[in-house]
């Protein structure tokens, strides 16, 4: 009996544990996933500072200031960002201050330079100021000890900035997973090599390697292995210390399905039927040494949609991501050109998604000749996948489908 796509994804993910946590210098940690919370050593901001170039004043001194009746104050200091000077601002005085400089004791507001005459020894203030105006207060971002980022968050550029601002020069993260990609089939040859009748260029290993790399993995592409049990066993042996092995081809019920022949007898390996189209035959599990394996069907479109459904979430889980972060966000799209879908199988149709000027998204099949799992060249037109429920057999023009983009 076939399992659903969701059931198979959950079974695959049950075999996955995040890579070990290691300490990385902040400059080398971009794109990695935190293995522990990051807390602030000190408050952010660390001190009251100016949000504008202008003058630090006492609001009581400038309460009556206006363009017609300016207030003149004696300038007692010139404060640039980075200074540690702390002149006391008393009655009738001010300090010229730059953005980011500490607000001096006694001052309770900053008057922008645009509201003054820009004086050096004395300044003419032409507008009043409210208490706290243009002052960045200590700890208004985070207090000392506050959590800045949680374990499980990916270190995007702006999150790296938050870690740096929190005073952390290094972080504990999950290392980048090592993924080995193997395609199988005696018909496969290296692209560029002359083919004879019955042979085709190997495209799967390039597709899967690039997709795994885009998902954040370090990838070793072993290329094509002929339909020979000993050759496949040697390739698996040469995979070394991989965190995940991804194969394509040889998982169905044919006489030369070598992946199933080699792996099915192993404890911990499973070959199942998934109610999806394309990509019905699937394999997964662990080798004797504990290395997770995901075995995909060999037709290129099947391998492509199976990667999105099962392998990409597994790679993200290896990196330390969890929950909704494992799946691409979905959107609703209006069908431009209809297509058929097999009864009882959730269809994953490669589509082109086009945003109209009105903000609505339109979906059209990437392949003009239908949803054949061999139509690899047509994948170049796809930037999304439409997911058609198993109980739908006809997708009509004008209907709404759930889809997700694969290019982000």
C-alpha positions, 0 to 999 in steps of 0.5 A: 500500500502506498504512503502519502508524501507527508508520511514518507517525508516524516519517515525520511526525517526520522532518520536524520539528526543534525550535524555536530555542533562546532565553534566558528568565528563569526566571519566564517559562520554565514549560512550556518545554523545556531546550535545554541542561543546567543545572548547579549554580553551587554545592553544594546545600546550600551549607553545613551547616545545621539540619534542625530548630528546636533546639540545636546541640551537641557530641554528646560533651556530651550522650551521657549526657543523659536525661529523668531525668538531663538535661545543662545547657549554656550557650547562647552564640548565637541563630542564625536562618535567614539569619544569617552568625554563626559562633560556636564551640561549645566544651565545655559550650556550645550555640547555639539554632538555627532550621531552615535556619541554618548549623550553627556550628563545633564543633557536630556535631548538633542536638537538637530543641527538643522534647528540651529545656526551651527555655532561652534562657541555659541549656538542659536537654538531655534526650536524647542526639544522634548525630553528624550528627543533624538536620544537612543536610550541604553538597553532599548534594543536588548538588555544584558543577558537577553537572548538575541538569537535562538538555537535553530536560526540560520545566520543570515547577514542581518543576524550576523550583525546582531551577533556582532552587536551582542559582542560575540566574536564566535558562535556555536553552530552545526557544521555544513553537512557533507552530501554524496551524490551518486547516479546509477544506470549503465546507459549514463555517460559523462556529458560531452562524451560521444554516445552510442545507441542506448546511451544518454548523458548523465544529468541527474548527478549534476541536478542533485549535486547543484540542488544539494549545494543550494540547500546548504550542503557540502557536496561530493558528486561521484557521478554515474555508476553502471548497473552492477552491484559490485560497482555500486558497493564500491561507490558507497564505500568510497563515499567516506564520512558522508552525512547523507548519501543521495542516489538516483535510479535503480529503485523500482522493480526492474531486473537491473534496479541495482540500488534496490538489489544492493541496499534492500537486503540491509537492515535499516533500509526500506523501499516503498511506494509513495502516492505521488506523481512523478516519483512513486518508487522511493528508498531510504534508511541507513547503511550499517555504519549509520549513514543516512541514504535517500534513494530516488527514482532515476527519471530526471523529473522524478528525481527533481520533484523527489529532491524537493519533497524529501532530500531538501528537507533532510539537508535542512534538518542536517543543518539544524533547521526544524519545523516550518523552516524545512519546507518552502513557503507556499502560495496560491496561483491561478492556472493558465493552461490546464492539465490532467493528474493521476487518480490517487496520487499527489501530483508535483507538477513543475510549473512556471510562476508569473506574477501579474501586475495586479499581484496575482500569480499565474501558473503554467506547466513547464513542459508543453508536452505534459508531465512526463518524468523524462522531460528533463530539458523542460525543467529549465523553464520551471521556477516552481512546483504546483501540488495537486491533491490525490483526489483531483484528476483534472486541473482546469484553466482558471482554477487555483492551485497551491504551489511553491517557488524553487528558485529562492 
